[in-house]
Amino acid sequence: MLPEIKTPPRIQTDKASALEPLWRVIIHNDNITPMDFVIHTLANIFHLARLHALQVMYTAHYNGQAYVQSLPQAEGQRRIGMAHTSARLNGYPLQFTLERED
C-alpha cells in the first residue's frame, strides 16, 4: 500500500484585495517611546522579525522616520490603529503614517 499523498491546502485570496494598491507604513521617531516598546510593537503588530524590527527602530531613531512595510490601505490602517491604541494605553506618543506607493 502506498502512503497517502497530502496536498497543501489552497489559499483563497480575495481578487479585490489582490489588486488593491499598496500603502507604505512609516514609523516616526519621538524621544519618549522606549526602544523596547517600539521593537515589541513592530514585532507583534506588524509581524517583523525581531532583528528587522531592531533595524527599523534604529533607522527611525537616526533618520526621523523609517519604512516598516507595504500593505493594502485597510490593513495598514488597522495595524496602525492597533499600534496607536497600544502606545496611548501605555502613555507613549509613538506615531505611524501611511503613504501611497507609486
Secondary structure, DSSP 8 states (H G I E B T S, - for coil): --------------HHHHHS-EEEEEEE--SSS-HHHHHHHHHHTS---HHHHHHHHHHHHHHSEEEEEEEEHHHHHHHHHHHHHHHHHTT---EEEEEE--
